[in-house]
Amino acid sequence: MTRRDIALAQLIGPAAAELGCDECFDLVDVYVDTELAGQDADAAIPGMREHLAACPACAEEYQSLREIAGQEHPRR
């Protein structure tokens, strides 16, 4: 996603249902675990992807968790 895409998403807002920051912080670890398990995280937690695209603070938390989880569970 380019900077322009991110700025546009933040300006326009989500096209679908979106989680709030509190819900996002409560569920982001489950979302990451679901992704790493090879399951459909977007189906498991609707609205998460849209929220992450529009919220820099939550996106940073998501990226941090992905990096930590990737170090703990390297791909084989």
Residue pairs with C-beta under 8 A, 6 or more apart in sequence:
1 9
1 53
6 53
9 53
9 54
10 54
13 54
14 47
14 50
14 51
14 53
14 54
15 50
16 46
16 47
16 50
17 46
17 47
17 50
18 47
18 50
18 51
18 54
19 27
19 45
19 47
19 48
19 51
20 51
21 51
21 55
21 57
21 58
24 48
24 51
24 52
24 55
24 58
24 61
25 58
25 61
27 45
27 48
28 48
28 58
28 61
28 62
28 65
29 65
30 44
30 45
31 41
31 44
31 45
31 48
31 62
32 41
32 62
32 65
32 66
32 69
33 69
34 40
34 41
34 44
34 45
35 41
35 66
36 69
36 73
41 48
41 49
42 48
42 49
51 58
52 58
52 59
52 62
53 59
